[in-house]
Each structure stands twice: as C-alpha cells, then as structure tokens.
Amino acid sequence: MDGTWTQWKPIPDLPEKMYMEKLIETCDGLEITLKALDDSCGIKILFENSVISYQNTYERNRYKTLCLLDKEYGKNFYAKWTLFEVQDSSLLKWVREESYIDNEDIGTHFRLKQLTLLTADEFIDIVTYDYPKIRRFSS
C-alpha cells in the first residue's frame, strides 16, 4: 500500500498498540472495538453510514506494506501505534476510479479519507468520507 502515512490521534490518551476485539457491520454503519494489549482499556469506533469500502487483512498477508513502512518511516512508527490516516494511496485512487461520480457527488468523493487500523494482527483499511465517532472505555 503506497501513499503518505501519518499517525492518526483523534482523541487524547489512546493506547499505543491495540488488537481488534470486534468488527460489526450493520445498516447503521461500521463499528470496530479495539482493546489495549493488556486489556486495560480500549476504544469503540463508529462510522455512521460513511464507509464506502473496507477490507480486513491479516498482517502476514501485508508483508510488502510492512516493508515499505519500515523503509519509509522506521519500525517504531507502525509497530507501536494502531491508528493511521493514509493520503494519496492506490486504494483511494481505485475507489475514485470505480465510483460513479456526478456533479453533485464530486465534492464528497474528492474528500475521501483512508483510515488504516494496524492492529496487533491485522490491517483494517477503511475508505470513508467522514471521520468516525470514537469513545474511549476502561475495562
């Protein structure tokens, strides 16, 4: 996965590395629950009807991306953090190319965001046109 990666810090006091406890897609949106590796706390991420596309891939199947991240940013950049925003990626380009865009939708589609959750075991890539609601919780 190419593009420009930045660590995404939407709320203060986030655990660094988290694992995915739950991913649920319903008619109300996409909800993802992430927990700290020591189970002391976590976050619930809710995309309310704003997800255009998402994919969940086990980390071992994203070796090329890990190598690129390591080369470009260093291992500490991704190994100790979970939430990322990716700009100018091939995934965003693909979604734009595949989408039907008319004059009314053009502004929305060109503001697409890619948020990638690099958990302890997997990559969750989400293409959305709005940031999700996030709630921190303690276990």
C-alpha positions as CSV (number, residue, x, y, z in Angstrom):
1,M,0.0,0.0,0.0
2,D,1.6,3.2,-1.1
3,G,0.7,6.7,-0.1
4,T,1.7,9.1,2.7
5,W,1.1,7.7,6.1
6,T,0.6,9.7,9.3
7,Q,-0.2,8.5,12.8
8,W,-3.9,9.4,13.5
9,K,-4.5,10.7,17.0
10,P,-8.2,11.6,17.1
11,I,-8.6,11.7,20.9
12,P,-6.0,12.1,23.7
13,D,-4.7,9.2,25.9
14,L,-5.1,6.4,23.3
15,P,-3.4,3.1,24.0
16,E,-0.4,2.7,21.6
17,K,-0.9,-0.8,20.1
18,M,-4.3,-2.4,20.2
19,Y,-5.9,-5.6,18.9
20,M,-9.3,-5.9,17.3
21,E,-11.9,-7.3,19.6
22,K,-14.9,-6.8,17.4
23,L,-15.9,-5.6,13.9
24,I,-19.6,-5.3,13.2
25,E,-21.3,-4.0,10.0
26,T,-25.0,-3.2,10.3
27,C,-27.4,-1.0,8.5
28,D,-26.4,1.8,10.9
29,G,-22.7,1.7,9.9
30,L,-19.5,0.0,10.8
31,E,-18.4,-0.4,14.5
32,I,-15.0,-1.5,15.5
33,T,-13.9,-2.2,19.0
34,L,-10.1,-2.1,19.7
35,K,-8.5,-3.0,23.1
36,A,-5.1,-2.3,24.5
37,L,-2.8,-5.3,24.6
38,D,-3.1,-5.5,28.4
39,D,-6.9,-5.3,28.2
40,S,-6.9,-2.3,30.5
41,C,-8.8,0.0,28.1
42,G,-9.9,0.4,24.5
43,I,-11.9,2.4,22.0
44,K,-15.1,2.0,20.1
45,I,-15.0,3.5,16.6
46,L,-18.3,4.1,14.9
47,F,-18.6,5.0,11.2
48,E,-22.3,6.1,10.8
49,N,-23.2,5.4,7.2
50,S,-20.0,7.0,5.9
51,V,-18.0,3.9,4.9
52,I,-17.5,3.4,1.1
53,S,-15.3,0.4,1.3
54,Y,-13.3,-1.5,3.9
55,Q,-11.1,-4.6,3.9
56,N,-9.6,-6.7,6.7
57,T,-6.3,-8.4,6.0
58,Y,-4.2,-10.5,8.3
59,E,-0.8,-8.8,8.9
60,R,1.2,-11.7,7.4
61,N,-0.5,-11.1,4.0
62,R,0.6,-7.4,4.0
63,Y,4.3,-8.1,4.2
64,K,5.1,-5.7,1.3
65,T,3.3,-2.9,3.1
66,L,5.2,-3.5,6.3
67,C,8.5,-3.5,4.4
68,L,7.6,-0.2,2.8
69,L,6.5,1.3,6.1
70,D,9.7,0.1,7.7
71,K,11.9,1.6,4.9
72,E,10.0,4.9,4.7
73,Y,9.2,5.6,8.4
74,G,11.0,3.1,10.6
75,K,9.6,0.2,12.6
76,N,8.7,2.3,15.7
77,F,6.3,4.4,13.6
78,Y,4.0,1.5,12.9
79,A,5.0,-1.2,15.5
80,K,3.9,0.9,18.5
81,W,0.8,2.6,17.0
82,T,-2.5,1.4,15.7
83,L,-4.4,4.3,14.0
84,F,-3.2,5.8,10.7
85,E,-4.5,8.1,8.0
86,V,-3.2,7.4,4.5
87,Q,-3.2,10.1,1.8
88,D,-2.8,9.5,-2.0
89,S,-2.9,5.7,-1.8
90,S,-3.7,3.3,-4.6
91,L,-6.8,2.2,-2.6
92,L,-8.2,5.8,-2.7
93,K,-7.4,6.1,-6.4
94,W,-9.1,2.7,-7.1
95,V,-12.3,3.8,-5.2
96,R,-12.4,7.1,-7.1
97,E,-12.0,5.3,-10.5
98,E,-14.6,2.6,-9.7
99,S,-17.2,5.1,-8.4
100,Y,-19.8,6.7,-10.4
101,I,-19.3,10.4,-9.8
102,D,-21.7,13.1,-11.0
103,N,-21.5,16.8,-10.3
104,E,-23.5,16.6,-7.1
105,D,-21.2,13.9,-5.6
106,I,-17.8,15.2,-6.9
107,G,-17.0,17.2,-3.8
108,T,-17.7,14.3,-1.5
109,H,-15.7,11.8,-3.5
110,F,-12.7,14.0,-3.7
111,R,-12.6,14.4,0.1
112,L,-12.3,10.7,0.7
113,K,-10.2,9.6,3.6
114,Q,-8.4,6.3,4.2
115,L,-8.0,5.3,7.7
116,T,-5.9,2.2,8.4
117,L,-6.0,0.4,11.7
118,L,-2.8,-1.6,12.0
119,T,-3.7,-3.8,15.0
120,A,-1.6,-6.5,16.6
121,D,-2.5,-9.0,14.0
122,E,-4.2,-7.3,11.0
123,F,-4.7,-4.3,8.7
124,I,-8.2,-2.8,8.5
125,D,-8.3,-0.3,5.6
126,I,-11.4,1.9,5.6
127,V,-12.3,4.4,2.9
128,T,-14.8,7.0,4.2
129,Y,-16.0,10.5,3.5
130,D,-16.3,11.4,7.2
131,Y,-14.3,10.8,10.4
132,P,-15.9,8.3,12.8
133,K,-17.2,8.8,16.3
134,I,-14.7,7.5,18.9
135,R,-15.3,6.6,22.5
136,R,-12.6,5.5,24.9
137,F,-13.5,3.0,27.6
138,S,-11.8,1.3,30.6
139,S,-12.1,-2.4,31.2
